[in-house]
Amino acid sequence: MLVLFVLPLLNLENSYGGEIVPEFRTAEASHIITTDKSAAVPAEFKGERVTVNWLWDSIKLQQRQPTSPYIS
């Protein structure tokens, strides 16, 4: 299962410089958040596949965290 930012009420894209992209713009995304390691990711996606903990930790620490500990 892919999660495409289920947090729009927090206004994350404006507060932290990110952008939520619709599925048809997957090729432009730098990160995709997944909850399931076996989830299919669109073939055109070339960015990092990470867990939601990467997002929360980046917000909590107020800077983008390295992705290596969060690879899903």
C-alpha contacts under 8 A as a table, 3 or more apart, distances in Angstrom:
res1	aa1	res2	aa2	distance
1	M	34	T	6.34
1	M	35	T	6.11
1	M	36	D	5.52
1	M	38	S	7.89
1	M	39	A	4.93
1	M	40	A	7.39
2	L	32	I	7.67
2	L	33	I	6.46
2	L	34	T	4.67
2	L	35	T	6.48
2	L	36	D	7.30
2	L	39	A	6.44
2	L	40	A	7.75
2	L	41	V	7.55
3	V	6	V	6.76
3	V	32	I	7.51
3	V	33	I	5.50
3	V	34	T	5.42
3	V	35	T	6.91
4	L	20	I	7.31
4	L	21	V	7.90
4	L	22	P	7.93
4	L	32	I	7.06
4	L	33	I	6.60
5	F	8	P	6.98
5	F	20	I	6.56
5	F	33	I	7.48
7	L	10	L	5.76
7	L	11	N	7.40
7	L	12	L	7.23
8	P	11	N	5.29
8	P	12	L	6.64
8	P	13	E	8.00
9	L	12	L	7.94
11	N	14	N	5.74
11	N	15	S	6.24
12	L	15	S	5.06
12	L	16	Y	5.67
12	L	17	G	7.54
12	L	18	G	6.78
12	L	19	E	7.91
13	E	16	Y	5.72
13	E	17	G	5.38
13	E	18	G	4.29
13	E	19	E	4.74
13	E	20	I	6.63
14	N	17	G	5.56
14	N	18	G	6.86
14	N	19	E	7.78
15	S	18	G	7.95
16	Y	59	I	7.48
16	Y	62	Q	7.83
21	V	25	R	5.99
21	V	26	T	6.89
21	V	28	E	7.89
21	V	29	A	6.82
22	P	25	R	5.55
22	P	26	T	6.88
23	E	26	T	5.18
24	F	27	A	7.94
25	R	28	E	5.62
25	R	29	A	7.11
26	T	29	A	5.34
26	T	42	P	7.37
26	T	44	E	6.85
26	T	45	F	5.65
27	A	44	E	5.15
27	A	45	F	4.69
27	A	46	K	6.55
28	E	45	F	7.56
29	A	32	I	7.05
29	A	45	F	7.12
29	A	46	K	7.84
29	A	47	G	6.41
30	S	46	K	7.46
30	S	47	G	4.54
30	S	48	E	6.27
31	H	47	G	5.18
31	H	48	E	4.63
31	H	49	R	5.78
31	H	50	V	6.91
32	I	47	G	7.21
32	I	48	E	6.31
32	I	49	R	4.94
32	I	50	V	6.20
33	I	49	R	5.98
33	I	50	V	5.06
33	I	51	T	5.36
33	I	52	V	5.78
34	T	37	K	6.99
34	T	39	A	7.26
34	T	49	R	6.88
34	T	50	V	6.28
34	T	51	T	5.58
34	T	52	V	7.00
34	T	72	S	6.87
35	T	39	A	7.94
35	T	51	T	6.35
35	T	52	V	7.30
35	T	72	S	7.89
36	D	39	A	5.33
36	D	72	S	7.62
37	K	72	S	5.54
41	V	45	F	7.02
42	P	45	F	5.60
43	A	46	K	7.90
48	E	67	T	7.45
48	E	71	I	7.43
49	R	71	I	5.88
49	R	72	S	5.87
50	V	54	W	6.55
50	V	67	T	6.84
50	V	70	Y	5.20
50	V	71	I	4.47
50	V	72	S	4.93
51	T	54	W	5.77
51	T	55	L	7.56
51	T	70	Y	5.48
51	T	71	I	6.40
51	T	72	S	5.61
52	V	55	L	5.23
52	V	56	W	6.44
53	N	56	W	5.04
53	N	57	D	5.87
53	N	70	Y	6.91
54	W	57	D	5.27
54	W	58	S	6.01
54	W	65	Q	6.75
54	W	67	T	6.88
54	W	70	Y	5.71
55	L	58	S	5.18
55	L	59	I	6.25
56	W	59	I	5.13
56	W	60	K	6.02
57	D	60	K	4.95
57	D	61	L	5.95
57	D	65	Q	7.09
58	S	61	L	5.30
58	S	62	Q	5.67
58	S	63	Q	5.19
58	S	64	R	4.80
58	S	65	Q	5.30
59	I	62	Q	4.86
59	I	63	Q	6.63
59	I	64	R	7.65
61	L	64	R	7.99
66	P	69	P	7.22
67	T	70	Y	5.22
67	T	71	I	6.15
68	S	71	I	5.61
